[in-house]
Amino acid sequence: SYIYSRERVYAMHQSSIDGVEDMSALAELHEAAIMHNLYQRYQKDNIYTNIGSILAAVNPYKQISGLYDPERVDLYSKHHIGELPPHIFAVANECYRCIWKRHDSQCVLISGESGAGKTESTKLLLQFLSVMSQKSAGTSPLEKSTRVEQAIVQSSPIMEAFGNAKTVYNNNSSRFGKFIQLHFSEGGNIQGGCVIDCILICI
Ligand SMILES: Nc1ncnc2c1ncn2[C@@H]1O[C@H](COP(=O)(O)OP(=O)(O)OP(=O)(O)O)[C@@H](O)[C@H]1O
């Protein structure tokens, strides 16, 4: 152990005590402050935190009530990024809007160690985008979604049946990386897509 003298110990900044939704607002930006902020938020079931335009997600390993409800999809679809608390739906909405705002293809890169929640995050993104697609096509949420949206959401369990395995880190671990492409019409609905397997993970 190392004993610090009183002169070398500083009081925690108020922003670290209160916690922040965006880590760029932390007055002290070092590993301990980042981990403490994530931990404080995680304890209150706030699993999402922004780091500027990046979203950090902490796997809660439990269902958080209401977090991914259709009402939440609707709410995030009507707000710009930063107006509501950090959420994977805010990223999905920004991505969807930017196709037209920037007149260009958009991508979301999801990374993290095994069991971090990448696959679940991907499915939530696809769920949000398929709802946006249905809305743009004028399909009411009560009506059945179109074949392509259904295929996108329902392809996950099939891909998982072939490509996932139980490991010591994750009961449902993806054994290959995926590049998922979605094609949108000018009107905003999904016209098609593909999944390309890109890396084989064999640990
Ligand atoms: N947002 C979430 N809410 C609730 N549970 C979650 C969430 N994200 C992940 N989990 C839980 O954690 C488990 C592991 O997550 P997931 O399979 O997405 O990890 P991964 O990062 O894709 O891992 P791998 O790299 O091994 O494929 C899920 O099966 C689920 O039980």
The ligand as an SDF file (V2000), in Angstrom:
LIG
                    3D

 31 33  0  0  0  0  0  0  0  0999 V2000
  -29.3660   -3.3570  -22.2890 N   0  0  0  0  0  0  0  0  0  0  0  0
  -29.4570   -4.5210  -21.6660 C   0  0  0  0  0  0  0  0  0  0  0  0
  -30.4520   -4.7400  -20.7660 N   0  0  0  0  0  0  0  0  0  0  0  0
  -30.5610   -5.9190  -20.1280 C   0  0  0  0  0  0  0  0  0  0  0  0
  -29.7020   -6.9460  -20.2890 N   0  0  0  0  0  0  0  0  0  0  0  0
  -28.6940   -6.7880  -21.1690 C   0  0  0  0  0  0  0  0  0  0  0  0
  -28.5080   -5.5670  -21.9030 C   0  0  0  0  0  0  0  0  0  0  0  0
  -27.4180   -5.7090  -22.6810 N   0  0  0  0  0  0  0  0  0  0  0  0
  -26.9530   -6.9490  -22.4630 C   0  0  0  0  0  0  0  0  0  0  0  0
  -27.7130   -7.6090  -21.5500 N   0  0  0  0  0  0  0  0  0  0  0  0
  -27.5210   -8.9860  -21.0280 C   0  0  0  0  0  0  0  0  0  0  0  0
  -26.1610   -9.3520  -21.1760 O   0  0  0  0  0  0  0  0  0  0  0  0
  -26.0260  -10.5130  -21.9890 C   0  0  0  0  0  0  0  0  0  0  0  0
  -24.7950  -10.3650  -22.8770 C   0  0  0  0  0  0  0  0  0  0  0  0
  -24.9900   -9.3150  -23.8020 O   0  0  0  0  0  0  0  0  0  0  0  0
  -24.5710   -9.4310  -25.3490 P   0  0  0  0  0  0  0  0  0  0  0  0
  -24.7920  -10.8220  -25.8380 O   0  0  0  0  0  0  0  0  0  0  0  0
  -25.2460   -8.3300  -26.0620 O   0  0  0  0  0  0  0  0  0  0  0  0
  -23.0130   -9.1500  -25.2370 O   0  0  0  0  0  0  0  0  0  0  0  0
  -21.9360   -8.9930  -26.4160 P   0  0  0  0  0  0  0  0  0  0  0  0
  -21.1840   -7.7390  -26.1410 O   0  0  0  0  0  0  0  0  0  0  0  0
  -22.6250   -9.0860  -27.7360 O   0  0  0  0  0  0  0  0  0  0  0  0
  -21.0060  -10.2330  -26.1470 O   0  0  0  0  0  0  0  0  0  0  0  0
  -20.1240  -11.1440  -27.1810 P   0  0  0  0  0  0  0  0  0  0  0  0
  -18.9930  -10.2880  -27.6420 O   0  0  0  0  0  0  0  0  0  0  0  0
  -19.6760  -12.2740  -26.2990 O   0  0  0  0  0  0  0  0  0  0  0  0
  -21.0520  -11.5900  -28.2660 O   0  0  0  0  0  0  0  0  0  0  0  0
  -27.3270  -10.6030  -22.7810 C   0  0  0  0  0  0  0  0  0  0  0  0
  -27.6410  -11.9340  -23.1200 O   0  0  0  0  0  0  0  0  0  0  0  0
  -28.3290  -10.0120  -21.8240 C   0  0  0  0  0  0  0  0  0  0  0  0
  -28.7530  -11.0100  -20.8910 O   0  0  0  0  0  0  0  0  0  0  0  0
  1  2  1  0
  2  3  1  0
  2  7  2  0
  3  4  2  0
  4  5  1  0
  5  6  2  0
  6  7  1  0
  6 10  1  0
  7  8  1  0
  8  9  2  0
  9 10  1  0
 10 11  1  0
 11 12  1  0
 11 30  1  0
 12 13  1  0
 13 14  1  0
 13 28  1  0
 14 15  1  0
 15 16  1  0
 16 17  2  0
 16 18  1  0
 16 19  1  0
 19 20  1  0
 20 21  2  0
 20 22  1  0
 20 23  1  0
 23 24  1  0
 24 25  2  0
 24 26  1  0
 24 27  1  0
 28 29  1  0
 28 30  1  0
 30 31  1  0
M  END
$$$$
